[in-house]
Amino acid sequence: MKKEVIEKFAALITAAFGLIAALAWNGAIQTIFKRIFGEANSIGAMLTYAIIVTLIAVWATMAIGKAAEKAKNEKPRKE
């Protein structure tokens, strides 16, 4: 049972740091967006921001998935 609790705790901590990183990136991307497009609180600007962030997330997810698959299929090196 102790091992299970530690594994769950580790998963929760990892998820928490992932959320913190996501929020930090969100703030950074919003700042860049505002600097490029100015203060834009309109629905159009917010949709544009959401679409751009979604496209970046899809691209990053696909790139990470490909890299993980490549690493998984790679044969270990003999040293």
C-alpha positions in Angstrom: 0.0 0.0 0.0 2.9 2.4 0.8 4.3 2.0 -2.7 0.9 2.7 -4.2 0.6 5.9 -2.2 4.0 7.1 -3.1 3.3 6.4 -6.8 0.0 8.3 -6.7 1.7 11.2 -4.8 4.5 11.3 -7.4 1.9 11.4 -10.2 0.0 14.2 -8.5 3.2 16.3 -8.0 4.2 15.8 -11.6 0.7 16.9 -12.7 0.9 19.9 -10.5 4.2 21.0 -11.9 2.8 20.4 -15.4 -0.1 22.8 -14.6 2.3 25.4 -13.2 4.4 25.2 -16.4 1.2 25.5 -18.5 0.1 28.6 -16.6 3.5 30.1 -17.0 3.5 29.5 -20.7 0.0 30.8 -21.0 1.0 34.1 -19.3 4.1 34.4 -21.6 2.1 33.7 -24.7 -0.6 36.2 -23.7 2.1 38.8 -23.2 3.7 38.2 -26.6 0.2 38.2 -28.2 -0.6 41.5 -26.5 2.7 43.0 -27.6 2.2 42.0 -31.2 -1.6 42.7 -31.5 -2.1 45.3 -28.7 -4.6 45.1 -26.0 -7.2 42.9 -27.6 -10.1 41.9 -25.4 -12.6 41.4 -28.3 -14.0 38.0 -29.1 -12.1 37.9 -32.4 -8.8 38.5 -30.7 -9.6 35.9 -28.0 -10.5 33.3 -30.6 -7.4 34.0 -32.6 -5.3 33.5 -29.4 -7.1 30.3 -28.6 -6.6 29.0 -32.1 -2.9 29.8 -32.1 -2.4 28.2 -28.7 -4.3 25.1 -29.9 -2.2 24.8 -33.0 1.0 25.1 -31.0 -0.3 22.4 -28.5 -1.2 20.0 -31.3 2.2 20.5 -33.1 4.1 20.0 -29.8 2.1 16.9 -28.9 2.7 15.4 -32.3 6.4 16.2 -32.1 6.8 14.8 -28.6 4.8 11.7 -29.7 7.1 11.1 -32.7 10.2 11.6 -30.5 8.9 9.2 -27.9 8.0 6.6 -30.5 11.5 6.9 -32.1 13.2 6.5 -28.7 11.0 3.5 -27.9 11.9 1.8 -31.2 15.6 2.6 -31.0 17.9 -0.3 -30.2 20.1 0.1 -27.1 23.8 0.9 -27.8 26.4 -1.6 -26.8 29.3 0.2 -25.1 
